[in-house]
Amino acid sequence: MALPLRTADETVFVDRFTDGVLDPEQPMLGPVRDGGHIVANTAPGCWGPMITPHLKGGHEVTVPVAVEGAEVGDAVAIRIKDITVTSIATASGNDRPMEGRFVDDPYCAARCPQCGTMYPPTRLEGIGPESVRCANCGADATPFTFTNGYTIVFDATRRVGVTVHREAAEAIARDAARYAALPARSTQNPILRFAPHDLVGVVARLRPFLGQLGTVPAIRMPDSHNAGDFGAFLIGKQHEFALTRNSLPFALTGTWTVTPYVRVPS
């Protein structure tokens, strides 16, 4: 007797990423069984995608996973069982948008300042804040740079981090993909290539957390704007993701974004 066709998987493994856009018309992974498991190898958040102009959302999020039986408007309960940090180091800091390198919004509408290409593909040349170059004309094309930044490395147990000096930051920058543990299908420029080193010798506890969880919006929109507050930045803009005050509530119908935080005890 033939076995029934399986309609959902117990475990869905996720190693694919969007181009920074969430689109309800695009296929999802899965579906995962109601009560099943999702295992995702995520890419570094925030700064890497911010210096990667072809990513159209300021993030590099995983391809969405469909849940068996879930329909628009349903609530989905997600329980986080484990988070494992695979990177050896990361970098961050205070950002400054680079005028002339975007249309209205540096997160989702990057433009090469020299050849004018929207969402230009880039190549990396050397290290430092001018290492992201337009693949078409060679111009410095990062939409963001640091006003003040740091490189921080983690201990073997991923419980403590310490910010490093220039020589260490530059050594890490030359092997940035390995230190960042970039997934094979990630296309972001690793922010470690900038080698920021304004803070040195600062020790911090490492407490892993998920930066964002969310559902697919009702219309195609940048991943970083898939929430009511940041979504408002799309109103009245000149780029392709522009919304009106009337269309924004519709776009976000049935979506949510959760940004957990880390509290460091004194």
N, C-alpha and C positions, 0 to 999 in steps of 0.2 A: 504494500500500500504506500502511495506517495506521501511524503511528508508535506505539510502545509508550507507555503512560501513564508519566509521570515520577513516581516515588515519593519522591524526596528532592531537595532543592535544593543546588546548589553553594555558594551564599551565602545566609545567612538574616540579614536586617536586623532588629534588635531595638530598639524604641522604646516598649515597653509595660511596665508595672510592676504588681506585685501590690499588695494592700492590706496587706502585711506578713505575709501568711500563705502558707505553702507547702502545697499540697493535691494529693496524687496523683490525686484524682478530677477535677481541673480540666484542660482541654485545654492542651497545650503548643504552642509555635511550632514551625515546621519540618515534617517532620524535615530536618536538615541531612545531607548526604551524608557517609558515612564518609570522612574525609580532606578534607572541605569546610571552609567558612569561616563564622564568625559575626562580624558587625559590630554592636556594641551602643553606643547612646548612653545611658550610665548617668546616674542622678541622684546628687547629692551624698549621701554616706553619713553615718551616725552622727547628728550633732546635729540636722539638719533633721527627719528622722523622729521623733526623740526629743521634739520639741516639737509634734508633730502627732498629737493623740490618736486620730484615726480610723484611723491606721495601726497595725495590731495586732501589730507585731513589733519596733519599734525601728529597723527598716531600711526602705528602699524598693527592693527588689531587682527585677531584670528578670524578666519572665515566662520560665519555664524553656523550654529548647529541646530537643526530642527529637533523638536521634542515630540515624541509620539503622542498624537491626540490633542496637542495644544493648538488653540485657535486664537485669532486676534481678540484681545481683551481678557484672556485668561491670565491668572496669576501662576507663576512658576516658582516653586521653592527650590533653592540651590544650597546645598551644604558643602562647604569647603573642607575636604578631608586632609589635604597636605599641600604645602608649598615648599618646593626645593629650589634654592638659589643655585644656579649653575655658573654664573659669571664670577670672575676673579676680581674685577674692578669695574667701576663706573665713574661717570663724571656728570656734574650738574653745576648750576649757578644761576645768576640773575641774567635775564635775556634782554636783548635790544633788537627790535625789528630793523632790518636794513632797508631804508627808504629807496624806492626805485626798483626793488626786486620782487614786487608783488602788486596785485590789483586789489586794493581795499583790505585784504586780509592775508597776512603772511603765513597763516596756518593752512589755508586751503586754496590759494590762488597765486602760487609762486610764478615769477616771470624772470627770465634772464635779463639783466640790466643792459647787456650789450646787443644781443641779436634779437631780443624780444620774444623768444620762444616761451610759451606757457608750459608749465610743468616740465622744465627741461631735464633730460637725462644728464647725469653728471658722472665725472670720474674723479678719483682722488689723486692729488699730486702732492707728495710730501706730507708734512704734518703741520698743525697749527690752524688758526682760524681762517686762513685763506686757502685751505687745501681742497675745498669742494669747488670743482670747476665744471662749467657747462661743457658737455661733451660735443656740442656743435661748434662753439667759437672759442672756448678756453677761458671765458671770463669767470671771475670770482662770483659764484651764484648762490651762496647760502642765504636764505631769507632771514636768518637770525645769527647773532653772535653774542658772546658774553660781555657784560660789563664787569663781572667779577665771577670767577668760577673755581672749581677744585676737582681734582682727581682723587678718588678714594679707593683703597684696596682692602680686601677682606681676608680674615684669617681662614685657615683650612676648615674650620667648623661653621663658617659663615655666621658668626655671632658678634664679631667686632670688626669695625673698619677704622682706618686711619688715613688722613689726607697726606699726600706726598709732595715732595719738592720738585723743582723743574726737571732735573735729570731723570728722576724716576718716571714722572709723567710723560716725558718725551720717549723714554724707552718703551713704556706701555703703548704709546700712540703708534709706534712702528709695528706693533703686533696686535692692533686694536681688536680685530675680529675674534682672535683667540681669547683675549682677556674679557671681552664682552660675551663670549659664548654665543655668538650669533647663530641662530638656526639656519640650516642649509638653504631654506627658501626665503629667508629674510632678504630684502633689497635695500634696507636703510644704510646710510653712511654712519658708522659708529662714532658717537660723540667723543670717544676717547682719542680720536685722531686730532682733536683740537688741543689736547694736552694742557688744559687749564691747571694753574698751580698757584692761585692767589692766596689760598689758605693752606698752611703747612702744619702738620703735627696735631691736627684736631682728631680726637678719638670719639667714636660714636658707637652705640650699641646697634646691632643689626636685627631688626624684627621684620621678617618678610610679610608682605600683604599684597593683595590684588589691587591694582590701581583702579580698574573700572570693570564693572559688569553691566551689560545692557542688552536690550532687545533691538531688533531691526526696526527702523522708523517706517512710517507709512509711505514716504517718498525717498528718492535718492538724495543723500546728503552726506557731508563730511563727518567722519566718525567723531572727531573732537567736539562737534557742535550738536551731538545727539542728546541734548538736554535743554530744558527750558531756559536756563540762564545764558549759557554760551550760544544756544541756538538763536537768541535775539540778535547776535552779531551778524546774522545773515540777512536781516531785514534791510531792504533798500540798497543793497550793494550792486556793483557792476559786473561781478564775476558770474560764472555759470550756475552757482549754487544759491543765488540770491532768492530770498523769500519776501513775501509781503506780511503785514501784520495779521492778515486774515488766514494766510496759508500756514503760518508757523504752528498754531495749535493743532491743525490737522496733521502736519508732518510728524508731530511728536505724540499723536494719539497712540496709546498702547505701548509707549516706550518708557524706559526708565534707565537711569544711570546711577550707580552707587560707587562712591569713592571712599573706601575705608581710610582711616587715618591711623598713624602710629603715635602713641603717647610714650615718651621716654621718661621713666621715673627719675626723680632727682636723687 
